[in-house]
Amino acid sequence: MFRKRGENLHSIYIFLFLNIAFYFLEHQDAQRFATLFSFDRYSVAAGQWWRVVTFQFAQAGQGWGFLPKELFLFFTLLILYLMGSALEEEWGTRYFVTFFLVSTLATAGLAAWLNVGLIGSFFVTYTLLFAYASVYPDQTFYVFAVIPIRVRWLAYITAGVLAWAAMFGSKANLAVGGGAVVGYLYFMLHRMPVMRLVKTQLAAEEKERTTPNFTAVTNAARFIAIKKALAAHNDAEIDKLVSQCEPEIVSGVNICPPADYKPDNPDGYCIKCEGFAECSVRYMRLNRTTSAAPAGMSVAAGGPPAV
């Protein structure tokens, strides 16, 4: 939907690795981990610029306290792989990584403005889910492998929880919600022109399928006239047909060699080709020369078709 072939470099595996690596760092000493990698504007202003990104690879502060962090890590990795790999495959690595950075930097910027600290994988929980739900709204997930729910409703519920937390919770939720909104808007701004282009292309293809190919019909009738004129050695009719074809010649079309010019083949390939007019003119002139040649003079017959 978004990318050109060959643009996917599988950055999603780097994100998976970073989440796992940071989990082990956090597991060794959670307090020191938070001191080094959480976001706060004073540390960033002091030169610790890595904090504007590293807070996204932590499991601290996620969900409910009675559930272990290992479980949240599992769901983070699962969502990141299922949704992230699908979006990267469709969108391309460059746009997907930029999507992550836009959401993350917007979250950090709002947190700095509100003067609050951040730590947790908010991009996976919110922004990625919202974007994925826009692309695959009818896909069904099974929560805890039992409860079926469409991803669009999962996104609605998550958005409702985030909105409630932003209104009635801490200021950090405002930063997380704002970053999710900015990331989602970036996604939609890139997706909407592409979707319009896809719809335009589909409409053009549908119109082409339903519109009769009058050019092929005209060329087929003209080829019959050419064969009759050449068979009758009617120079006046040949000149008339040449004058009809010449204005329709399309420049830049690759022309087949004379031996391959067979517009009367059963597949009808030549009469559908845009170079039919040029081939016909060359074919008539070459064969007219043959029919007018003196006895004993041999001139190669046949004419070039178009590719």
Buried (B, 14 or more C-beta within 10 A) or exposed (E): BBBEEEBBBEBBEEBBEBBEEBBEBBEEEBEEBBEBBBBBBEBBEEEBEEBBBBBBBBBBBBEEEEEEBEEBBEBBBEBBBBBBBBBBBBBBBBBBBBBBBBBBBBBBBBBBEBEBBBBBBBBBBBBBBBBBBBBBEEBEBEEEEEEEEBBBEBBEEBBEBBEEBBEEBEBBBBBBBBBBBBBBEBBEEBBEEBEEEEEEEEEEEEEEEEEEEEBBEBBBEBBEBBEEBBEEEBEEBBEEBBEBBEEBBEEEBEBBEBEBBBBEEEEBBBBBBBBBBBBBBBBBEBBBEBBEEEEEEEEEBBBBBBB
